[in-house]
Amino acid sequence: MVWDLDKNRNNIAIIDETGVFLSYCQLGTEGGKIAETVGRRCLIFCLCENSIGSVFGYVGFINNRIVPVLLNRHLEREMLDHLLEIYCPAYLWMPEYQADVFENTCCVYRAHGYVLLKTDYRQEYPLNDELALLLTTSGSTGSPKLVRQSYENILDNAKSIAQYLELNERERPITTLPMNYTYGLSIINSHLLVGATILVTEKSLMQKEFWRFCKEAEATSFGGVPYTYEMLEKIRFRGMELPKLKTMTQAGGKLTPELHKLFAQYATDHGKKFIVMYGQCEATARMGYLPADKSLEKCGSMGIAIPGGKFHLIDVNGQDVTEPHVTGELVYEGANVTLGYAECGEDLIKGDERGGILQTGDMAQFDEDGYYYIVGRKKRFLKIYGNRVNLDEIDRLVKAHFNNIDCASAGVDDHMYLFVTDETIAEDVKSFVVHKTGLNPAAFKTVVIGEIPKNDAGKTLYKELTKYYQQS
């Protein structure tokens, strides 16, 4: 059991914008009912949304040792069918309105707008005893590659997050991220641990209804990815009156230093906390955080390791980087490092393949005080006429120079593609990048597209940009 729901039995655990709620006692009871219906340890596909039905099903499965695969309810049917064929789950847990399109299933339970469908797959793959949860790292692409998380992973990371964010039962976080995304799920996991009240809504930050619920329900915190904070700046969030809001967290990619400074200053001026964090699904969720009191002093940093974790950098030869301001690959050690990947049903029996150590694939530096700064992805580099160019840095520079621009850089060696959504500034962007890099203009090409492809978490899907290479 990950959460001791009885400990906070009288507290409200989840409430939605219609006023429907479940106490921690009811959450345990409802979870027990669905687990009793399933009756055994098996695999279940959960099509998630930020609703009471989705959350209580997840909690019931985890606490009763039933293994859920969390997927976005908007996942394209073709992609979902592909995953179903690969993993053959015993049940599907999904919004009621989606249920009638699934053939060869039988509804065995329903509650809070969700239904449990029994499938007729004859194949059932054995599950490792430590396996608690499976999450996709690819957002909405339907990749069969899933991260295998253990019960220890979930509990250890939730405890660590609750510790460094100083969470307690008076917290009222509002959902701003999909619960099938590791960051969004970590908010749920850590707040359930302390008996807090989670405000669930499917409304987005761009909708008036979200902010009405946020104010009326007295939300104390929310989390966001870099794209979230770009949108917040566009809707002039910093001018809103939100007296109950105490904490804003950010993860899911590096925020531009300019936006980091804006929101850190806003928090300082209004008596709030702005906490930048760092994580990956492969480490359950969080690995690093920048304490709120360092948000301005260490602007641009993702901080230090979370309680119970350790960071270090390695060079290209695998040797430890010991000097500050030297780039190396970031390596993390901790009990929240997950078991490994699954790419097919047969992989679900596998045990721990990582031994608590994760090579993140992120390139970083640390300063004299031991604070870490992400400088790019290991694979997000191009060689342009022999010069190594950091594509993440190019994106940051362009976004900082051109206000409210959505852009992405990608490509192959000697050919960089600059993707923009506004044709009127395409050539200006190219000229700016040529000037900043000092390289031959022939290596750069601008491509105007309708929108920059992003996953559920707002991260750019660079693989989807490769189809434009040959055309341009």
DRENPANU-626506 format. One record per residue (C-alpha): residue in one letter; y, x, z. Coordinates in steps of 0.02 Angstrom, whole numbers, plus 50000, padded with zeros to 5 digits. Last residue first. Example, Ala and Ser with C-alpha at 12.3 -4.5 7.8 and 13.67 -1.06 7.14 Angstrom:
BEGIN
<residuo S&north 49947&east 50684&up 50357>
<residuo A&north 49775&east 50615&up 50390>
END
This chain:
BEGIN
<residuo S&north 51105&east 50640&up 47613>
<residuo Q&north 50949&east 50544&up 47571>
<residuo Q&north 50828&east 50680&up 47624>
<residuo Y&north 50896&east 50690&up 47801>
<residuo Y&north 50921&east 50504&up 47831>
<residuo K&north 50741&east 50471&up 47885>
<residuo T&north 50763&east 50603&up 48021>
<residuo L&north 50882&east 50490&up 48118>
<residuo E&north 50741&east 50390&up 48197>
<residuo K&north 50678&east 50547&up 48281>
<residuo Y&north 50845&east 50568&up 48368>
<residuo L&north 50825&east 50410&up 48470>
<residuo T&north 50987&east 50419&up 48569>
<residuo K&north 50968&east 50371&up 48752>
<residuo G&north 51037&east 50201&up 48803>
<residuo A&north 50897&east 50170&up 48927>
<residuo D&north 50809&east 50041&up 48819>
<residuo N&north 50809&east 50161&up 48672>
<residuo K&north 50953&east 50205&up 48557>
<residuo P&north 50983&east 50209&up 48369>
<residuo I&north 51164&east 50254&up 48325>
<residuo E&north 51237&east 50104&up 48234>
<residuo G&north 51282&east 50051&up 48057>
<residuo I&north 51265&east 50225&up 47983>
<residuo V&north 51389&east 50352&up 47912>
<residuo V&north 51314&east 50523&up 47876>
<residuo T&north 51416&east 50683&up 47892>
<residuo K&north 51346&east 50846&up 47822>
<residuo F&north 51364&east 51021&up 47890>
<residuo A&north 51289&east 51187&up 47831>
<residuo A&north 51408&east 51200&up 47683>
<residuo P&north 51554&east 51205&up 47804>
<residuo N&north 51511&east 51387&up 47846>
<residuo L&north 51520&east 51419&up 48033>
<residuo G&north 51665&east 51438&up 48155>
<residuo T&north 51574&east 51325&up 48277>
<residuo K&north 51728&east 51231&up 48338>
<residuo H&north 51814&east 51229&up 48168>
<residuo V&north 51659&east 51167&up 48076>
<residuo V&north 51634&east 51036&up 48212>
<residuo F&north 51814&east 50973&up 48195>
<residuo S&north 51808&east 50972&up 48006>
<residuo K&north 51648&east 50870&up 48010>
<residuo V&north 51721&east 50746&up 48133>
<residuo D&north 51878&east 50729&up 48028>
<residuo E&north 51770&east 50696&up 47875>
<residuo A&north 51682&east 50551&up 47958>
<residuo I&north 51838&east 50477&up 48041>
<residuo T&north 51868&east 50328&up 47926>
<residuo E&north 51681&east 50299&up 47900>
<residuo D&north 51656&east 50243&up 48080>
<residuo T&north 51475&east 50238&up 48139>
<residuo V&north 51446&east 50425&up 48148>
<residuo F&north 51298&east 50540&up 48118>
<residuo L&north 51331&east 50727&up 48098>
<residuo Y&north 51187&east 50811&up 48008>
<residuo M&north 51162&east 50997&up 48029>
<residuo H&north 51074&east 51097&up 47894>
<residuo D&north 51042&east 51285&up 47917>
<residuo D&north 50891&east 51248&up 48029>
<residuo V&north 50847&east 51065&up 48032>
<residuo G&north 50951&east 50914&up 48081>
<residuo A&north 51031&east 50819&up 48223>
<residuo S&north 51203&east 50770&up 48288>
<residuo A&north 51243&east 50600&up 48361>
<residuo C&north 51397&east 50489&up 48366>
<residuo D&north 51476&east 50340&up 48449>
<residuo I&north 51664&east 50366&up 48464>
<residuo N&north 51774&east 50293&up 48600>
<residuo N&north 51900&east 50438&up 48597>
<residuo F&north 51869&east 50577&up 48472>
<residuo H&north 51888&east 50745&up 48558>
<residuo A&north 51772&east 50717&up 48707>
<residuo K&north 51642&east 50629&up 48602>
<residuo V&north 51643&east 50770&up 48474>
<residuo L&north 51628&east 50905&up 48607>
<residuo R&north 51486&east 50818&up 48697>
<residuo D&north 51387&east 50788&up 48538>
<residuo I&north 51407&east 50971&up 48487>
<residuo E&north 51350&east 51026&up 48661>
<residuo D&north 51194&east 50920&up 48645>
<residuo L&north 51162&east 51001&up 48475>
<residuo N&north 51163&east 51178&up 48547>
<residuo V&north 51189&east 51299&up 48401>
<residuo R&north 51096&east 51465&up 48382>
<residuo N&north 51176&east 51569&up 48243>
<residuo G&north 51062&east 51644&up 48111>
<residuo Y&north 51138&east 51547&up 47966>
<residuo I&north 51137&east 51392&up 48074>
<residuo K&north 50989&east 51400&up 48193>
<residuo L&north 50970&east 51231&up 48274>
<residuo F&north 50945&east 51184&up 48456>
<residuo R&north 50889&east 51022&up 48538>
<residuo K&north 50711&east 51081&up 48569>
<residuo K&north 50740&east 51160&up 48740>
<residuo R&north 50861&east 51020&up 48780>
<residuo G&north 51038&east 51058&up 48828>
<residuo V&north 51159&east 51140&up 48951>
<residuo I&north 51103&east 51056&up 49111>
<residuo Y&north 51202&east 51123&up 49260>
<residuo Y&north 51123&east 51166&up 49428>
<residuo Y&north 51209&east 51197&up 49594>
<residuo G&north 51147&east 51351&up 49688>
<residuo D&north 51316&east 51402&up 49761>
<residuo E&north 51339&east 51549&up 49641>
<residuo D&north 51307&east 51435&up 49492>
<residuo F&north 51145&east 51376&up 49413>
<residuo Q&north 51103&east 51366&up 49229>
<residuo A&north 51000&east 51242&up 49129>
<residuo M&north 50889&east 51213&up 48978>
<residuo D&north 50787&east 51054&up 48990>
<residuo G&north 50604&east 51051&up 48936>
<residuo T&north 50560&east 50993&up 49112>
<residuo Q&north 50421&east 51114&up 49155>
<residuo L&north 50342&east 51012&up 49293>
<residuo I&north 50240&east 51075&up 49441>
<residuo G&north 50151&east 50963&up 49568>
<residuo G&north 49977&east 51012&up 49514>
<residuo R&north 50006&east 50956&up 49336>
<residuo E&north 49839&east 50887&up 49276>
<residuo D&north 49807&east 50768&up 49421>
<residuo G&north 49658&east 50655&up 49382>
<residuo K&north 49596&east 50581&up 49219>
<residuo I&north 49508&east 50411&up 49220>
<residuo L&north 49649&east 50329&up 49121>
<residuo D&north 49629&east 50454&up 48978>
<residuo E&north 49486&east 50355&up 48898>
<residuo G&north 49607&east 50213&up 48863>
<residuo C&north 49713&east 50320&up 48748>
<residuo E&north 49867&east 50431&up 48754>
<residuo A&north 49879&east 50453&up 48941>
<residuo Y&north 49996&east 50583&up 49012>
<residuo G&north 50001&east 50688&up 49171>
<residuo L&north 49975&east 50660&up 49358>
<residuo T&north 50158&east 50640&up 49403>
<residuo V&north 50275&east 50762&up 49490>
<residuo N&north 50334&east 50663&up 49642>
<residuo A&north 50251&east 50783&up 49765>
<residuo G&north 50372&east 50918&up 49712>
<residuo E&north 50405&east 51068&up 49600>
<residuo Y&north 50532&east 51073&up 49460>
<residuo V&north 50557&east 51198&up 49319>
<residuo L&north 50719&east 51209&up 49219>
<residuo E&north 50711&east 51318&up 49064>
<residuo G&north 50833&east 51463&up 49070>
<residuo T&north 51017&east 51498&up 49042>
<residuo V&north 51106&east 51629&up 49145>
<residuo H&north 51261&east 51572&up 49242>
<residuo P&north 51191&east 51635&up 49409>
<residuo E&north 51065&east 51778&up 49413>
<residuo T&north 50883&east 51758&up 49468>
<residuo V&north 50799&east 51686&up 49314>
<residuo D&north 50613&east 51684&up 49351>
<residuo Q&north 50497&east 51755&up 49217>
<residuo G&north 50409&east 51643&up 49092>
<residuo N&north 50442&east 51760&up 48947>
<residuo V&north 50572&east 51644&up 48870>
<residuo D&north 50663&east 51638&up 49038>
<residuo I&north 50618&east 51532&up 49189>
<residuo L&north 50732&east 51430&up 49301>
<residuo H&north 50698&east 51364&up 49476>
<residuo F&north 50706&east 51197&up 49564>
<residuo K&north 50622&east 51134&up 49722>
<residuo G&north 50583&east 50961&up 49792>
<residuo G&north 50555&east 50886&up 49965>
<residuo P&north 50731&east 50816&up 49978>
<residuo I&north 50805&east 50806&up 49802>
<residuo A&north 50845&east 50968&up 49709>
<residuo I&north 51027&east 51014&up 49687>
<residuo G&north 51169&east 50952&up 49578>
<residuo M&north 51180&east 50876&up 49405>
<residuo S&north 51337&east 50979&up 49375>
<residuo G&north 51477&east 50927&up 49258>
<residuo C&north 51606&east 50914&up 49399>
<residuo K&north 51555&east 51024&up 49544>
<residuo E&north 51716&east 51006&up 49646>
<residuo L&north 51740&east 50826&up 49588>
<residuo S&north 51568&east 50755&up 49630>
<residuo K&north 51540&east 50873&up 49777>
<residuo D&north 51571&east 50743&up 49913>
<residuo A&north 51458&east 50622&up 49820>
<residuo P&north 51310&east 50740&up 49830>
<residuo L&north 51247&east 50792&up 49657>
<residuo Y&north 51066&east 50740&up 49634>
<residuo G&north 50903&east 50815&up 49573>
<residuo M&north 50722&east 50768&up 49537>
<residuo R&north 50726&east 50579&up 49521>
<residuo A&north 50604&east 50465&up 49430>
<residuo T&north 50415&east 50479&up 49438>
<residuo A&north 50430&east 50665&up 49394>
<residuo E&north 50361&east 50638&up 49218>
<residuo C&north 50479&east 50487&up 49203>
<residuo Q&north 50621&east 50612&up 49210>
<residuo G&north 50763&east 50645&up 49329>
<residuo Y&north 50939&east 50702&up 49366>
<residuo M&north 51071&east 50618&up 49472>
<residuo V&north 51259&east 50599&up 49474>
<residuo I&north 51324&east 50512&up 49629>
<residuo F&north 51492&east 50423&up 49633>
<residuo K&north 51530&east 50359&up 49808>
<residuo K&north 51671&east 50238&up 49848>
<residuo G&north 51832&east 50250&up 49948>
<residuo H&north 51943&east 50196&up 49805>
<residuo D&north 52029&east 50361&up 49760>
<residuo T&north 51871&east 50464&up 49779>
<residuo A&north 51769&east 50341&up 49675>
<residuo Y&north 51901&east 50339&up 49536>
<residuo Q&north 51908&east 50530&up 49539>
<residuo A&north 51719&east 50542&up 49519>
<residuo F&north 51728&east 50411&up 49382>
<residuo L&north 51858&east 50505&up 49280>
<residuo K&north 51782&east 50676&up 49316>
<residuo H&north 51609&east 50626&up 49255>
<residuo L&north 51688&east 50543&up 49103>
<residuo E&north 51773&east 50707&up 49053>
<residuo P&north 51622&east 50813&up 49100>
<residuo T&north 51519&east 50710&up 48976>
<residuo L&north 51375&east 50625&up 49065>
<residuo K&north 51209&east 50714&up 49046>
<residuo G&north 51056&east 50605&up 49024>
<residuo G&north 50966&east 50462&up 49109>
<residuo A&north 51062&east 50473&up 49273>
<residuo Q&north 51217&east 50398&up 49353>
<residuo T&north 51243&east 50317&up 49523>
<residuo M&north 51386&east 50207&up 49581>
<residuo T&north 51404&east 50168&up 49766>
<residuo K&north 51511&east 50061&up 49880>
<residuo L&north 51547&east 49899&up 49786>
<residuo K&north 51605&east 49770&up 49913>
<residuo P&north 51789&east 49783&up 49865>
<residuo L&north 51763&east 49759&up 49678>
<residuo E&north 51936&east 49729&up 49603>
<residuo M&north 51927&east 49792&up 49424>
<residuo G&north 52046&east 49922&up 49351>
<residuo R&north 51915&east 50060&up 49342>
<residuo F&north 51805&east 49945&up 49240>
<residuo R&north 51922&east 49951&up 49092>
<residuo I&north 51799&east 49869&up 48971>
<residuo K&north 51793&east 50028&up 48866>
<residuo E&north 51771&east 50139&up 49020>
<residuo L&north 51624&east 50036&up 49078>
<residuo M&north 51547&east 50051&up 48903>
<residuo E&north 51553&east 50242&up 48910>
<residuo Y&north 51484&east 50231&up 49086>
<residuo T&north 51334&east 50130&up 49028>
<residuo Y&north 51305&east 50251&up 48882>
<residuo P&north 51291&east 50394&up 49006>
<residuo V&north 51153&east 50300&up 49101>
<residuo G&north 51198&east 50179&up 49240>
<residuo G&north 51161&east 50129&up 49418>
<residuo F&north 51235&east 49992&up 49526>
<residuo S&north 51290&east 49974&up 49706>
<residuo T&north 51354&east 49859&up 49844>
<residuo A&north 51338&east 49693&up 49755>
<residuo E&north 51430&east 49554&up 49847>
<residuo A&north 51330&east 49408&up 49775>
<residuo E&north 51490&east 49325&up 49716>
<residuo K&north 51564&east 49486&up 49648>
<residuo C&north 51413&east 49550&up 49551>
<residuo F&north 51368&east 49374&up 49496>
<residuo R&north 51542&east 49352&up 49419>
<residuo W&north 51531&east 49528&up 49346>
<residuo F&north 51369&east 49489&up 49258>
<residuo E&north 51430&east 49319&up 49198>
<residuo K&north 51580&east 49402&up 49113>
<residuo Q&north 51461&east 49494&up 48997>
<residuo M&north 51479&east 49675&up 48940>
<residuo L&north 51389&east 49741&up 49093>
<residuo S&north 51234&east 49649&up 49034>
<residuo K&north 51155&east 49489&up 49098>
<residuo E&north 50968&east 49494&up 49132>
<residuo T&north 51000&east 49480&up 49318>
<residuo V&north 50918&east 49532&up 49480>
<residuo L&north 51011&east 49563&up 49643>
<residuo I&north 50897&east 49667&up 49755>
<residuo T&north 50913&east 49639&up 49942>
<residuo A&north 50871&east 49789&up 50052>
<residuo G&north 50717&east 49811&up 50162>
<residuo V&north 50715&east 50001&up 50162>
<residuo L&north 50566&east 50029&up 50046>
<residuo L&north 50616&east 49885&up 49934>
<residuo H&north 50776&east 49982&up 49897>
<residuo S&north 50682&east 50139&up 49843>
<residuo N&north 50561&east 50052&up 49726>
<residuo I&north 50689&east 49937&up 49643>
<residuo I&north 50811&east 50079&up 49608>
<residuo S&north 50667&east 50187&up 49548>
<residuo L&north 50619&east 50050&up 49424>
<residuo G&north 50788&east 50057&up 49337>
<residuo Y&north 50775&east 50246&up 49324>
<residuo T&north 50595&east 50243&up 49260>
<residuo Y&north 50629&east 50112&up 49127>
<residuo N&north 50515&east 49960&up 49138>
<residuo M&north 50640&east 49886&up 49261>
<residuo P&north 50772&east 49880&up 49124>
<residuo L&north 50943&east 49944&up 49184>
<residuo T&north 51095&east 49858&up 49260>
<residuo T&north 51011&east 49775&up 49408>
<residuo I&north 51124&east 49741&up 49557>
<residuo P&north 51101&east 49839&up 49719>
<residuo R&north 51130&east 49747&up 49884>
<residuo E&north 51115&east 49873&up 50027>
<residuo R&north 51115&east 49807&up 50206>
<residuo E&north 50932&east 49854&up 50231>
<residuo N&north 50971&east 50040&up 50224>
<residuo L&north 50996&east 50177&up 50095>
<residuo E&north 51066&east 50349&up 50138>
<residuo L&north 51071&east 50400&up 49954>
<residuo Y&north 50984&east 50563&up 50000>
<residuo Q&north 50853&east 50480&up 50109>
<residuo A&north 50818&east 50324&up 50005>
<residuo I&north 50793&east 50435&up 49853>
<residuo S&north 50669&east 50546&up 49947>
<residuo K&north 50572&east 50398&up 50015>
<residuo A&north 50560&east 50317&up 49842>
<residuo N&north 50503&east 50483&up 49767>
<residuo D&north 50365&east 50505&up 49895>
<residuo L&north 50307&east 50324&up 49882>
<residuo I&north 50296&east 50321&up 49692>
<residuo N&north 50214&east 50491&up 49672>
<residuo E&north 50092&east 50459&up 49815>
<residuo Y&north 50035&east 50298&up 49732>
<residuo S&north 50005&east 50396&up 49571>
<residuo Q&north 50100&east 50393&up 49407>
<residuo R&north 50018&east 50416&up 49236>
<residuo V&north 50151&east 50433&up 49099>
<residuo L&north 50107&east 50342&up 48938>
<residuo K&north 50090&east 50401&up 48759>
<residuo P&north 50039&east 50251&up 48653>
<residuo S&north 50214&east 50248&up 48576>
<residuo G&north 50287&east 50073&up 48565>
<residuo T&north 50460&east 50129&up 48509>
<residuo S&north 50557&east 50027&up 48637>
<residuo G&north 50582&east 50154&up 48775>
<residuo S&north 50488&east 50312&up 48729>
<residuo T&north 50433&east 50379&up 48898>
<residuo T&north 50311&east 50236&up 48926>
<residuo L&north 50261&east 50195&up 49103>
<residuo L&north 50090&east 50180&up 49185>
<residuo L&north 50064&east 50140&up 49368>
<residuo A&north 49950&east 50170&up 49517>
<residuo L&north 49819&east 50298&up 49465>
<residuo E&north 49749&east 50389&up 49618>
<residuo D&north 49577&east 50308&up 49606>
<residuo N&north 49562&east 50352&up 49421>
<residuo L&north 49533&east 50198&up 49314>
<residuo P&north 49379&east 50159&up 49209>
<residuo Y&north 49415&east 50082&up 49037>
<residuo E&north 49369&east 49902&up 49002>
<residuo Q&north 49305&east 49859&up 48828>
<residuo R&north 49255&east 49678&up 48802>
<residuo Y&north 49435&east 49623&up 48776>
<residuo D&north 49449&east 49436&up 48806>
<residuo T&north 49619&east 49430&up 48890>
<residuo K&north 49667&east 49335&up 49048>
<residuo L&north 49848&east 49277&up 49044>
<residuo L&north 49957&east 49279&up 49199>
<residuo V&north 50116&east 49177&up 49178>
<residuo Y&north 50297&east 49204&up 49229>
<residuo G&north 50439&east 49081&up 49257>
<residuo H&north 50434&east 49097&up 49447>
<residuo A&north 50245&east 49069&up 49459>
<residuo R&north 50095&east 49047&up 49344>
<residuo Y&north 49910&east 49086&up 49358>
<residuo V&north 49751&east 49081&up 49253>
<residuo C&north 49819&east 49061&up 49076>
<residuo C&north 49681&east 49101&up 48951>
<residuo T&north 49696&east 49223&up 48807>
<residuo N&north 49617&east 49227&up 48634>
<residuo E&north 49785&east 49203&up 48548>
<residuo F&north 49952&east 49261&up 48616>
<residuo V&north 50097&east 49165&up 48540>
<residuo D&north 50097&east 49032&up 48676>
<residuo A&north 50139&east 49155&up 48816>
<residuo Q&north 50315&east 49206&up 48768>
<residuo Y&north 50405&east 49061&up 48853>
<residuo E&north 50310&east 49092&up 49014>
<residuo P&north 50380&east 49267&up 49037>
<residuo M&north 50239&east 49394&up 49048>
<residuo W&north 50092&east 49462&up 49146>
<residuo L&north 49947&east 49507&up 49030>
<residuo Y&north 49770&east 49532&up 49094>
<residuo A&north 49612&east 49637&up 49071>
<residuo P&north 49705&east 49770&up 48973>
<residuo C&north 49625&east 49839&up 48813>
<residuo Y&north 49713&east 50010&up 48810>
<residuo I&north 49720&east 50056&up 48625>
<residuo E&north 49710&east 49882&up 48549>
<residuo L&north 49841&east 49817&up 48669>
<residuo L&north 49956&east 49962&up 48628>
<residuo H&north 49948&east 49923&up 48441>
<residuo D&north 49974&east 49739&up 48475>
<residuo L&north 50131&east 49782&up 48573>
<residuo M&north 50198&east 49886&up 48428>
<residuo E&north 50168&east 49745&up 48304>
<residuo R&north 50244&east 49620&up 48424>
<residuo E&north 50407&east 49716&up 48442>
<residuo L&north 50447&east 49758&up 48623>
<residuo H&north 50576&east 49634&up 48688>
<residuo R&north 50477&east 49603&up 48849>
<residuo N&north 50498&east 49787&up 48888>
<residuo L&north 50337&east 49868&up 48946>
<residuo L&north 50267&east 49912&up 49118>
<residuo V&north 50082&east 49955&up 49121>
<residuo P&north 50014&east 49887&up 49285>
<residuo V&north 49867&east 49953&up 49388>
<residuo I&north 49799&east 49836&up 49523>
<residuo R&north 49793&east 49925&up 49691>
<residuo N&north 49852&east 49775&up 49794>
<residuo N&north 50025&east 49845&up 49835>
<residuo I&north 50052&east 49897&up 49654>
<residuo F&north 49999&east 49730&up 49579>
<residuo G&north 50097&east 49623&up 49701>
<residuo V&north 50254&east 49730&up 49681>
<residuo Y&north 50246&east 49716&up 49491>
<residuo G&north 50216&east 49529&up 49496>
<residuo F&north 50360&east 49506&up 49620>
<residuo V&north 50477&east 49601&up 49504>
<residuo S&north 50438&east 49510&up 49342>
<residuo G&north 50442&east 49338&up 49419>
<residuo I&north 50604&east 49370&up 49512>
<residuo S&north 50693&east 49426&up 49354>
<residuo N&north 50754&east 49586&up 49273>
<residuo E&north 50635&east 49580&up 49126>
<residuo C&north 50464&east 49655&up 49102>
<residuo L&north 50313&east 49623&up 48993>
<residuo C&north 50177&east 49678&up 49113>
<residuo F&north 50012&east 49739&up 49040>
<residuo I&north 49873&east 49736&up 49170>
<residuo L&north 49734&east 49862&up 49200>
<residuo C&north 49599&east 49831&up 49332>
<residuo R&north 49564&east 49834&up 49518>
<residuo R&north 49487&east 49667&up 49565>
<residuo G&north 49520&east 49484&up 49605>
<residuo V&north 49650&east 49445&up 49473>
<residuo T&north 49683&east 49278&up 49559>
<residuo E&north 49683&east 49362&up 49730>
<residuo A&north 49812&east 49487&up 49666>
<residuo I&north 49922&east 49343&up 49607>
<residuo K&north 49911&east 49259&up 49776>
<residuo G&north 49940&east 49420&up 49873>
<residuo G&north 50098&east 49456&up 49776>
<residuo E&north 50163&east 49283&up 49818>
<residuo T&north 50127&east 49311&up 50003>
<residuo G&north 50203&east 49485&up 50006>
<residuo L&north 50360&east 49429&up 49917>
<residuo Q&north 50367&east 49276&up 50030>
<residuo C&north 50371&east 49388&up 50185>
<residuo Y&north 50499&east 49502&up 50103>
<residuo S&north 50605&east 49348&up 50070>
<residuo L&north 50610&east 49276&up 49895>
<residuo F&north 50765&east 49205&up 49813>
<residuo V&north 50832&east 49074&up 49694>
<residuo G&north 51023&east 49072&up 49695>
<residuo T&north 51045&east 49044&up 49509>
<residuo E&north 51105&east 49225&up 49488>
<residuo D&north 50943&east 49295&up 49555>
<residuo I&north 50889&east 49349&up 49728>
<residuo I&north 50758&east 49474&up 49781>
<residuo A&north 50703&east 49543&up 49951>
<residuo I&north 50792&east 49427&up 50073>
<residuo N&north 50756&east 49493&up 50247>
<residuo N&north 50640&east 49397&up 50365>
<residuo R&north 50483&east 49499&up 50329>
<residuo N&north 50566&east 49670&up 50345>
<residuo K&north 50415&east 49758&up 50421>
<residuo D&north 50299&east 49634&up 50337>
<residuo L&north 50336&east 49708&up 50166>
<residuo D&north 50261&east 49877&up 50209>
<residuo W&north 50284&east 49948&up 50034>
<residuo V&north 50168&east 50072&up 49946>
<residuo M&north 50000&east 50000&up 50000>
END
